[in-house]
Amino acid sequence: MSDNDWSLYPDGASKGAPIFFAILLTALGSYQIYQSFFRYKWRYFGGTITWATTVWISGFICRIISIYHDQDIGLYIAGYVLILMGPPLYAASEYFILGRLMAYLPYHAPMHPGRVLSTFFLLSTVVEVLTANGASRSAGKNRTISQRQVGLALLKAALIVQCFIEALFFSLVVTMERRCRRAKAFPRKVRVICYVLYLTSFMMLVRCIVRTIGGFEDSKCDPEDPLCGYITLHEWVMYVFEIANITLFVIVLAVFHPGRFLPQTDKIYLDPVNNETDRLGPGFSKADKRPIWATVLDPFNLTGILSGKGMAVQKFWEEENAVHNGQELQPSKAGASTGETAVAG
């Protein structure tokens, strides 16, 4: 085969599928922006979803152009890397939801609610770095055998770490549900959030498992024929188990937006006695008496558990705090410099 006949897509590639998903995700991303920034005021969650959607759409655009310029290795690698990086970024939205759920039920939280996002985001950053480096080293025509082997090893490591993260995440959701059921208090809004997190975590785990199998298949290929695994050679697997799967993930979070069920601030918690009244407290971060660095390094308070001291937390949920009437919280004039909030109205 001459260089002019060589193609990055020897068996062809769907031209319509990446266009379809790019358009669909643009619509979903726009709807998420409306919900998160304007309707429910979940700005950090909306920022995370927008970031992930932007990365993924960019990957589809690069893939579309690459299909029409099927000898441009740079475009091929860019699309390959960005499509791989999208799902772990979407997973960060799950972490935000779980952190807000724990803040809403602080008496059931198995870890510091304010450190859920930072802890999982740090782990996800490791995944993103491994994914980007692995994908760029393993993709393309002119990669040496050693470069490809290193790239595939990094990709497999990233996917295995992602599977571990999802398993840990799933176990934390299970812990929250079990504690709610044990307390005989599992209101509908909490139940919906738990079920949504189970579903989205399962979707992410399916994607990780399929990608991991594909990585191990590719590592067994002949160096002269690096594209040999069934998952790599059959485009439909990627579109079904990754792209359509994670797109459904985004749809679920759009239909069951967490802002419908959880408060817009981590200072609002559910009264543990009647399980109906929302109250305004100081927030878990102010109640935890440990230094900030200790909460970052030890979000599960393993030191306190192993030493028998337990968690040094002011149990504000046992106090008679103000009832929250559902109005938007705004910085108060007196507390603007200290981060205090007041109910608008």
C-alpha positions in Angstrom: 0.0 0.0 0.0 1.4 3.4 -1.0 1.5 6.3 1.4 -1.3 8.0 -0.6 -3.5 4.9 -0.1 -2.7 4.7 3.6 -5.6 5.7 6.0 -6.0 6.0 9.7 -9.4 4.4 9.2 -8.6 1.4 7.0 -12.1 -0.1 7.5 -13.8 3.2 7.2 -15.5 5.3 9.9 -19.0 6.6 10.4 -19.3 10.2 9.2 -22.8 10.7 10.5 -22.4 9.4 14.1 -19.9 12.0 15.4 -21.9 14.8 13.8 -25.1 13.5 15.4 -23.5 13.3 18.9 -21.9 16.7 18.5 -25.2 18.3 17.8 -27.1 16.3 20.5 -24.5 17.2 23.2 -24.5 20.8 22.2 -28.3 20.8 22.8 -27.9 19.0 26.1 -25.0 21.2 27.2 -27.1 24.3 26.4 -30.0 22.9 28.4 -27.7 22.1 31.3 -26.3 25.7 31.3 -29.9 27.0 31.5 -30.8 24.7 34.4 -27.6 25.0 36.4 -26.8 28.7 36.0 -30.3 30.2 35.8 -33.0 27.8 37.1 -31.4 26.0 40.0 -28.3 28.1 40.6 -26.0 25.1 40.7 -23.1 27.0 39.1 -20.2 24.7 40.1 -22.1 21.7 38.9 -23.0 23.5 35.7 -19.4 24.5 35.2 -18.3 20.9 35.5 -20.9 19.7 33.0 -20.1 22.5 30.6 -16.3 21.8 30.8 -16.8 18.1 30.1 -19.3 18.7 27.3 -16.9 21.2 25.6 -14.1 18.7 25.7 -16.2 15.9 24.3 -17.8 18.0 21.5 -14.2 19.2 20.6 -13.3 15.5 20.3 -16.2 14.8 18.0 -15.3 17.8 15.8 -11.7 16.7 15.6 -12.9 13.2 14.6 -15.3 14.5 12.0 -12.5 16.5 10.3 -10.0 13.6 10.8 -12.3 11.3 8.9 -12.3 13.6 5.9 -8.5 14.1 6.2 -7.7 10.5 7.1 -3.9 10.9 6.9 -3.7 13.7 9.4 -2.2 12.1 12.5 -2.5 15.2 14.6 -6.2 15.5 14.1 -6.7 11.8 14.7 -4.7 11.9 18.0 -6.6 15.1 19.1 -10.0 13.5 18.6 -8.9 10.2 20.2 -7.5 11.9 23.3 -10.4 14.3 23.8 -13.1 11.6 23.3 -11.2 9.5 25.9 -11.0 12.5 28.3 -14.7 13.4 28.2 -16.2 10.7 30.4 -13.9 11.1 33.4 -14.7 14.8 33.4 -18.4 14.0 33.4 -17.8 11.7 36.4 -16.7 14.8 38.3 -20.4 16.0 38.2 -21.3 12.8 40.2 -18.8 13.8 42.9 -20.3 17.2 43.3 -23.8 15.7 43.7 -22.6 13.2 46.3 -20.8 15.9 48.2 -24.0 18.0 48.3 -26.0 15.0 49.4 -23.7 14.4 52.3 -23.9 18.1 53.3 -27.7 17.8 53.2 -27.5 14.7 55.5 -24.3 15.5 57.5 -25.3 13.1 60.3 -25.0 10.2 57.8 -21.9 11.3 55.9 -19.1 8.7 55.9 -16.5 11.4 55.0 -16.2 15.2 55.0 -18.8 16.4 52.5 -16.7 19.4 51.5 -13.8 17.0 50.5 -15.8 14.6 48.3 -15.2 16.7 45.2 -11.6 17.6 46.0 -10.7 14.0 46.8 -12.3 12.4 43.7 -11.2 15.3 41.5 -7.6 14.7 42.6 -8.0 11.0 41.7 -9.7 12.0 38.4 -6.8 14.3 37.6 -4.5 11.3 37.8 -6.8 9.5 35.4 -6.8 12.4 33.0 -3.0 12.8 33.0 -2.5 9.0 32.4 -5.2 9.0 29.7 -3.8 12.0 27.8 -0.3 10.7 27.9 -1.3 7.1 27.1 -3.5 8.0 24.2 -1.0 10.4 22.6 1.8 7.8 22.9 -0.2 4.8 21.6 -2.1 6.4 18.7 -0.8 7.1 15.3 1.1 5.4 12.5 4.7 6.4 13.3 4.8 5.3 17.0 7.7 3.0 17.9 7.0 -0.3 19.6 8.3 0.9 22.9 6.2 4.2 22.7 3.1 2.2 21.9 3.7 -0.3 24.8 4.2 2.6 27.2 1.1 4.3 25.9 -1.1 1.2 26.3 0.3 0.6 29.8 -0.6 4.2 30.8 -4.1 3.8 29.3 -4.7 0.5 31.1 -3.5 2.1 34.3 -5.9 5.0 33.8 -8.9 2.8 33.1 -8.1 0.5 36.1 -7.8 3.6 38.4 -11.1 4.9 37.0 -12.8 1.5 37.7 -11.5 1.7 41.3 -12.8 5.3 41.7 -16.2 4.3 40.5 -16.3 1.3 42.8 -15.3 3.6 45.7 -18.0 6.1 44.7 -20.6 3.4 44.4 -19.8 2.1 47.9 -20.2 5.6 49.4 -23.7 6.0 47.9 -24.6 2.5 49.3 -23.3 3.6 52.7 -25.5 6.7 52.6 -28.6 4.7 51.6 -28.0 2.1 54.3 -27.6 4.7 57.0 -30.8 6.4 55.8 -32.8 3.2 55.9 -31.3 2.2 59.2 -32.6 5.6 60.6 -35.9 4.8 58.9 -35.7 8.1 57.1 -35.3 7.9 53.3 -37.4 10.7 51.8 -38.2 10.7 48.1 -35.8 13.5 47.1 -32.9 11.7 48.7 -34.1 8.4 47.3 -34.2 9.8 43.8 -30.6 11.2 44.1 -29.3 7.9 45.3 -30.9 6.0 42.4 -29.6 8.5 39.9 -26.1 8.1 41.3 -26.4 4.4 41.1 -27.4 4.6 37.5 -24.8 7.1 36.4 -22.0 5.3 38.3 -23.0 2.0 36.7 -22.9 3.7 33.2 -19.4 5.0 33.9 -18.3 1.6 35.2 -19.5 -0.1 32.1 -17.5 2.3 29.9 -14.4 1.7 32.0 -14.7 -2.1 31.9 -15.1 -2.1 28.1 -12.3 0.3 27.5 -10.0 -1.7 29.8 -10.8 -4.9 27.9 -9.9 -3.1 24.7 -6.7 -1.9 26.2 -5.6 -5.5 27.2 -6.6 -6.7 23.7 -4.4 -4.1 22.0 -1.5 -4.9 24.2 -1.4 -8.4 22.8 -1.3 -7.2 19.2 1.6 -7.9 16.8 3.8 -4.8 16.8 3.5 -4.7 13.0 -0.2 -4.8 13.2 -1.1 -2.7 16.3 -4.9 -2.6 15.5 -6.1 -6.1 16.1 -8.5 -6.2 19.1 -12.2 -6.7 18.5 -13.1 -3.6 20.4 -10.6 -1.4 18.6 -11.6 -2.8 15.1 -15.3 -2.5 15.6 -16.4 1.2 15.9 -19.9 0.2 17.1 -18.5 -0.9 20.4 -17.2 2.6 21.1 -20.5 4.2 20.0 -22.7 1.9 22.1 -20.7 1.3 25.3 -18.9 4.7 25.6 -20.5 7.5 23.5 -24.2 6.5 23.6 -23.8 5.2 27.2 -22.2 8.5 28.5 -24.6 10.6 26.4 -27.4 8.8 28.3 -25.6 9.7 31.5 -25.8 13.4 30.5 -29.5 13.0 29.6 -30.3 11.4 33.0 -28.6 14.3 34.8 -30.6 16.7 32.6 -34.0 15.1 33.3 -33.2 14.5 37.0 -31.2 17.6 37.6 -29.9 17.5 41.2 -31.0 21.1 41.7 -34.6 19.8 41.7 -33.9 17.7 44.8 -31.0 19.2 46.7 -30.4 22.7 48.0 -28.2 25.2 46.2 -25.8 25.6 49.2 -24.0 23.1 51.5 -25.2 25.1 54.5 -28.8 23.8 54.2 -29.4 20.4 55.9 -32.5 18.2 56.5 -33.8 18.1 60.0 -32.9 14.7 61.4 -36.0 14.5 63.6 -38.9 15.1 61.3 -37.0 14.5 58.0 -39.1 17.2 56.3 -37.8 20.6 57.4 -34.8 22.2 55.7 -32.6 24.1 58.2 -29.8 26.6 57.7 -26.6 25.7 59.6 -23.0 26.7 59.6 -22.0 24.0 57.2 -19.8 21.0 57.8 -16.6 22.8 57.0 -17.0 25.2 59.9 -18.3 22.4 62.2 -15.2 20.2 61.6 -12.7 21.3 64.2 -9.7 19.8 62.4 -7.3 22.1 60.5 -8.1 22.4 56.8 -5.0 20.5 55.7 -6.1 17.6 57.9 -9.5 17.4 56.2 -7.8 17.5 52.8 -5.2 14.7 53.6 -7.7 12.6 55.7 -11.2 13.3 54.4 -12.5 10.0 55.9 -11.0 10.9 59.3 -9.1 7.6 59.5 -6.8 9.1 62.1 -9.7 9.7 64.4 -11.2 6.3 63.8 -8.0 4.4 64.4 -7.2 6.4 67.5 -10.7 5.9 68.9 -11.2 9.7 69.2 -13.9 9.8 66.4 -14.6 12.9 64.4 -14.2 16.2 66.1 -17.3 17.8 64.7 -19.8 20.3 66.2 -23.1 18.5 65.7 -25.0 21.5 64.6 -27.8 19.3 63.4 -28.7 18.6 67.0 -29.2 22.4 67.6 -32.3 24.5 66.9 -31.1 26.2 63.7 -33.2 28.5 61.6 -35.7 27.0 59.2 -34.9 27.6 55.6 -37.9 28.8 53.6 -36.6 27.9 50.1 -35.5 31.3 49.1 -32.2 32.0 47.4 -29.2 32.7 49.7 -27.2 35.8 49.2 -24.2 37.3 51.0 -25.3 39.5 53.9 -24.0 43.1 54.2 -22.5 42.4 57.6 -21.0 39.0 56.6 -19.9 39.8 53.1 -16.3 39.7 54.0 -16.6 36.5 56.1 -18.6 34.4 53.7 -21.8 34.5 55.8 -25.1 34.2 54.1 -28.6 35.4 54.6 -32.0 34.6 53.1 -33.0 37.0 50.4 -36.5 38.4 50.5 
